[in-house]
Amino acid sequence: MDAFLHQVVAGLATGGIYAAVALALVMIYQSTHLVNFAQGEMAMFSTYIAWAMIQEGMPYWIAFVLAVAISLVGGIAIQRFIIRPVSNASVLTVVVVFIGLLAIFNAMAGWFWSHTIKVFPSPFPEKPVFGKLISNHEMGTLGVTLVVLILLYVFFKYTPLGLAMRAAAQNPISSRLVGVRVSWMLALGWGLAAAIGAIAGMMVAPIVYLDPNMMGGILLYGFASALLGGIDNPWGAVLGGFIVGVLENVLGAYVIGTELKLTVALVIIVAVLTVKPSGLFGKVIVTRV
Amino acid sequence: MKIDNRLLALAAIVVACVLPMFLRNFQVFQLTLAMVYAIAILGLTMLTGFNGQISLGHGAFYAIGAYTAAILMDRFGVPYWATLPVAGVVCLVAGFLFGLPALRLEGLYLALATFALGTALPQLLKYKLIEGWTGGVQGIVIIKPDPPFDLPISQDRWLYYFTLFVLLVMFVIGQNILRGRMGRAMVAIRDQPMAAAAMGVDTAMVKSLTFGISALYTGVAGALGAIVIQFVAPDSFNIFLSISFVVGMVIGGVGSIAGAIFGGLFIQFVPNVAEAVSKSAPWAIYGIFLIVFMFIMPGGMAAFFKLIWTKIGGKV
C-alpha cells in the first residue's frame, strides 16, 4: 500500500510539471486558438539559460528568476516578430512555423551547450524532510506549481492587465473598441506561456537531466493533459496534468512498465480527440452549418 | 521557344540514368537516399498538400515500412524486391486505420495526434514483447542485395537503378491518382469540404483512403531506405525524421509532385554541407528555412523554378 501511495504522490509531483506545461499551452490556445509545438523546446532553452547562469556561480533562485524573466521577454519577442506576421495564415503555415521554431531552439541549445547530458541542480535540500513518502524535490515541485497557479489566478482575476488579457482572448473586437491593445495582450500571453514553460523545465530538469531533447516526452504529456482537461480551460488543464501524472506513474509501475510511457500519452491524446474532443471540462464547440 | 513538360521530365530521367557513371559509390548511395526521401515526401505531400490533412508523424509509417522489409528479409528470407509491396500494403492498412479516427480531427488536432504518434513510436519499437521480431534497441542488420543476372556494376549502383525504377513507377502512379478523379476529390475536400460533400464526394472515404495511400508511399520509401542503409533501429525513426519530411515537403513545395524531388535532394544534401559547420547546424538551417519559406515563398522550390521557367519562355 505504501508503494502504491508513493506512486500516486510521485505522480502528483510530475503531474504538477505536466500541469504547468499544459497551462502554457492553454495560455496560447485561449488567445490565438493555436497549439504551440515549440513550447517544449522553448522551455528546454530557458532551462539551459538558467543552467549557464548557475554554472557562472549565480545562486539558484536568482538564476531561476532571471531565466523566467528572460523567457517572458523572449516569448513576447517571438510573438511580435515571428508569430504575428502569420497569425492570419492557414493552419498549415502556422504549424510549419512552430515546427521551424522547435528545430531552431533544439539546434541552438545543442550548438551553444553541446549535446552531452548535463546534471541540473535541484534547489531543494537532499536530506528527506517529509519521510519516505515523498522526496524533497517532488514536494518542492508541487509547491512551486501551486505558487505559480495562485499567482496566475490572482493576476487574471484581480489586476487590470489580467482583465484586459482575458477580454482580448474572449472578444478581441470589442476589447479593441474599448481601448485594449489586443495584439500586445496576445504577445504578453506568449510571454507568460514561455515563463511558465521555463519554470516547468527547471523543475523537471533535475529528474530527467538536461539535454536538448529532454522536453519531447514532457510536451507530449502536456498535450495529453491539456486535451484531457479541455484545451480552452486552464483549470481543466491543471487538473488534467495531475490526472495524467498519476495515471502515468501508476500504469507505469503496475500495468505496462516504464517502456511504453509515451504510448500512454499517445493513447490518451487520440482517445480524447476522437471520443470527447472538448475534454473533461472544455467548452463544446458548436459550428453553424 | 516552347518546351513541353514531358520533354523536361525525359531529360531529367536520362540525366538520372547516366549520372552514376561519373560518381563514386558513396555519392551514388547518397543520391539513392535522396530518391528514397523523395518518395516519402510525395506520400506526405499527397496527404498534406493535396488533401489538407497535416501530418507531423509520417516518420512512423516510414518506420513501419522499414521494419516490415527488415523483418521479412531477416526472419523469413524474403528477397528484397518482394518486401516493397508487402511494406506498402502493411502501411496502407496502418494508414487507413489511423486515418479513421483522424477523420474527426481538424487541421491542428490532426497535427497534434500525428506529432504524438511520431514521438511515441521509437519507444514502441523498443517494446520487449516484440523484441524477438524487431531486435529491440539493437535493431536489425540487413544484407546488401547483389545485382541480378551478374550485372557488372557495384551493389550501390544496382540499388540506385532499382530505387530510380521504383521512384518512377511511384511518381507516375501518383501523378495519375492526383490528376484524376481521386485527386480532384482530394483537392475539393481540402478547399471546400462542405461543397465537396454536397457534390457527392464521399468525404470520409476519400480522406481515409488518402491517409492510406500516403502511408503506402512513405512505407515503400521506408522499406527502400532500410534496404539501402542495411540497418533499422528504433532511434533513427524519432520525431526529427518526421520533421525532416515536413521540411522536405515545404522546401520542395506543398502540393507539388515535382517538388517532392527537390525536397528529397534538400534533406539529403543540405545537412551534409551544413554539418561541416556544426553538428547542430542542419537543424538550425531547417528551422530557418521553414520559417523563411513560409514567410516569403510558400510555394517552395517548385513554385520558384516554375516562375523562372515561365520567365524564360517555357510552357507549364
Interface residues (C-beta under 8 A of the other chain):
Chain A: H33 L34 V35 F37 I82 P85 V86 A89 V91 L92 T93 V95 V96 V97 I99 G100 L101 L102 A103 I104 F105 N106 A107 M108 G110 W111 H115 G216 G217 L219 L220 F223 A224 L227 E259 L260 K261 L262 T263 A265 L266 I269 V270 L273 T274 P277 V289
Chain B: T48 G52 I54 L56 P101 R104 L105 G107 L108 Y109 A111 L112 A113 F115 A116 L117 T119 A120 Q123 L124 K126 Y127 K128 M194 I239 I243 V246 V247 V250 V254 S278 K279 S280 A281 P282 W283 A284 Y286 G287 I288 F289 L290 I291 M294 F295 P298
